[in-house]
Amino acid sequence: MSNPSVPFLDLVTPHVEMKAELLAVLDKAIDTAGYAGGNMVKSFEEEFARFCGAKHCVAVNSGTDALRFAYMAGGVKPGDEVITVPNTFIATSESITQAGGNVVFVDVDERTYNLDPAKLRAFLTSTCKKDASGKAINIKTQRPVTAVVPVHLYGQSADMDEIMDIAREWGLIVFEDACQAHGAEYLSRKDNTWHRTGSMGKATAFSFYPGKNLGALGEGGAITTNDDNIARICRQLRDHGQAQKYYHDTEGYNGRLDAIQCGFLSAKLKRLPQWTEARQRNARRYTELLKSVKTVTPPFEPEWSKAVYHLYVIRVKDRETVQKKLADLGVNTGLHYPVPLHLQKAYTHLGHKAGDFPVTEKAAKEILSLPMFPGLTDEQIGRVTDAIRNTCTE
C-alpha cells in the first residue's frame, strides 16, 4: 500500500486536538449571548497586544480591513501615494486604494523577497523632492508620498532599521503588513534588542485567516499600534464610526470581529509559541536536507531575523515541471505568488510592463512553497526532500 500524499497544510489535526477548548468557547458564547463585542473580544485584544509588545490591539473582521483601517487612521489621505512591494497578496495594495491612496511599487531584495531598502532610497532620491515641511512629493505626479508598507513576507521581518531610517528622512509613515508574520522577530542594530512584528511601525495589520500561523475558524484580523489616536479611530471605523452607541463621529464600516472568533484565537494564542518552534524546527530540517541539492535555493534568514515560517519557499528552475513531478510523487505544494501585482489586470492603469521590477519577476517564475505546518513530521519532510532530490537531479 502506497504512502498517503504529504499535505501542503493540515488544518484538521490541531483543531481536533483542541476540540474541547474550542467547544468551550462556543458554549460560553451561547450561555452568555456573547456574540459581538464583550469580554472575549476585550480579552483577546489585550492578550495579542501583549504578545506583540504593542500598547493596543483592535480586532477586526479580516486582514484586509486591518490594513485599510490602519492606513485611514494612520494618516493616508485621498490622493496620497503609498509605497509597497509587488511581491505580495493583493490585500496589501487594494486596501491602499480603498483608503483613497495611490499604489506605488518598489522592488524586493533578491534573498529575503522583502522590500529592498536600497531600492526604496533610490526611488525616493530619483523620483521625489521634499516640500517646505520636509515631506516627500512625487515630482512626476505632484502627489504627496505619505507612507511605506513593508510586508513581512512568508513570516520573516523586513529590514526595519533601514526602512525606518529612510522613512524618517523623507517624512514617511511606516505601516507593517504582518499578515503572515505572527510572532516574527527583528533584531534592531540600534538598541541590540529583538522586537516582534506589530511593535515597530506606526500601525501593523495582521490576518487571522484559517491557514495563518495564528488562524481563526473563519475570517479575522487585527491592528496593533502604540498610538492612542490610531487605536481610537480604528475602533470607530470598525463600528460604523461610533464614538459611543448611536453617536457617529464619522461614517465607518461594519468591521467588527465576532466574539466567538476572538475566543477561539485566545485559546490558540496560548499554543502559538510551541507551534512557532515546530515551524522553525521543520524549516531547519528542510534546509539541512536540501543543502546538497545545488539546483534548489532554500530560504535565506539574516542574522537579524527570527522567521516564523508561515511558508517555506524554495526557488527552482523550470518550476512548473518540478511542481508537477512532486505532485506525481504525492507532495502537495503551493505558489505565493505566481503573478506579481504590477502585472495583474487589476493594475493595468498603473502602466507597468514586464521588466519594471526584475527581482520580483524572476522570483515569481521560480518560487515554490513546500508543505509547512507545525505537525509536519520528520518522515514527511524526508519524503518531500527525497522527492525534490530525485526530481531536481534527474
FENRA-V835475 format. One line per field, one symbol per residue. ss: DSSP state (@ for helix, = for strand, . for the rest). A space follows every 10 residues. Layout:
ss = ???
This chain:
ss = .....=.... ..@@@@@.@@ @@@@@@@@@@ @@...=..@@ @@@@@@@@@@ @@...===== ..@@@@@@@@ @@@@...... ====...... @@@@@@@@.. .====..=.. ....=.@@@@ @@@@@@@=== .....===.. ...======= =.@@@....@ @@@@@@@@@@ ..=====... ....====.. ..====.... ..=====... .......... =====..@@@ @@@@@@@.=. .===..==.. ...=.=.=@@ @@@@@@@@@@ @@@@@@@@@@ @@@@@@@@@@ ......=... ....==.... .====...@@ @@@@@@@@.. =..=...... @@@.@@@@@@ .......@@@ @@@@@@==== .......@@@ @@@@@@@@@@ @@..
